[in-house]
Amino acid sequence: MNKHYLLILINFIILGCTKNNPTATNKVLLNHNFVLSKTVSVPISNRVNYKSWQIHPKTQNDSSYIVRKNYYDNSVLVYNWDSKKLLNTYKFKDEGPNEEVKFDSAAFLEIATDSFLVANAYSQIYIIKNDSILFKNTYDDVGGGFGNLMNGFNKNLPVKLNDDVFIFRKPSVEITNDLYYAEHLLVKFNLKTKTLKALNVHYPDSYIKGQCWNFPALRQSFTKNNLNQLVFSFPIDPNLYVYHIEKDTLTTKQMPNYNKLELNFIPCDDNLSQTEYLYSVKNNSIYHSITYDRYKDIYYRVLLSKPKNLTKDNVEELQQTISLIALDNNFNIIAEKTLANNTYDFNDFFVTKEGFWLSKNNINSETFDENFMSFDLFNVQKQ
């Protein structure tokens, strides 16, 4: 039997065992509903991108704010979300002695008033106050030019706890390397000692050495709950994983495969066309993200599913179907809602005391307007 197909068979056997696992401790209750509460559209200037891959919400003096990355000019924008007003713009320098490099995919976090930590894909960490660099260092603990490849997205925003900042880390080797699935996926930067440490978070056993996946199936999501734990969701795995910060350990939370994941490999081939690659992405169903709502003590998990009537001819026009899933603080599934196709951007979202905000800036939507930052607010209400 072809080695590649043998791996596929083994993987589906494992996933099938997970799906029917009688030891799953969490339940599907569905005793709540998702309710669309309101739509907000905020006008933006032509120097502001309608989309942000990173939005940090915060509460101050009982008001809600969002701190969002803007790609057009290496800047961070701070909005009062209650008034929908832009308050501050922090533009980082892209040349000279205070140049900040590779901000496009870098993780960022506000660590004090006017001060930001930036961790980029060149293994560099910066501390920037206004537009001046107070600290910069390059960390490369594996050699070979890969380094720590630190990134940040809304699905895995950096988390600050006391003097430690926890940052998403891409594997530092090629996917065809036997060590890829054994890589550390989380690092910790200490703001006092300025040291970087790889943590005991790895891909779960549902990822098998030697198989290839598209990038959306490889990028884990995590969120911090009120117990100061990090909860991880991996795209091809229905289970959740709780990272205990003090112990540096990961505990599995067995989940029912209620949403029936449909999984497909991609060929381990660098010569895939764009159409073939997009088809491999959208022909899967994956758990895209998990986000904690500290105000309501619940989690929001986003599931992406294969759209109906998907072909290689329409692959660029069709978006994966988006389902919102709510879980209580014991990880029981309490609500689910499937959203209208080609209406939302599943990468652009955040949580405030009002609920879960999801971007409506979908370029295939009839109402798309790049001059506005538009979001729908979803709430979870008991039936």
Secondary structure, DSSP 8 states (H G I E B T S, - for coil): --HHHHHHHHHHHHHHHHHT-TT----B---EEEEEEEEEEEE--TTS-S--S-EEEEEETTEEEEEEEETTTTEEEEEETTTTEEEEEEE--SSSTT-----SS-EEEEEETTEEEEE-TTSEEEEEETTEEEEEEE--SS-TTTTT-B---GGG--EEETTEEEEEB--SS-TTSTTGGGS--EEEEETTT--EEE-S----TTS-TT----GGGT--EEEE-TTS-EEEE-TT-S-EEEEETTTTEEEEE----TT--------S-TT--HHHHHHHHHTS-EEEEEEEETTTTEEEEEEEE--TT--SSSTTT---EEEEEEE-TT--EEEEEE--TTS-EEEEEEEETTEEEEE---TTSTT--TTEEEEEEEEEEE-
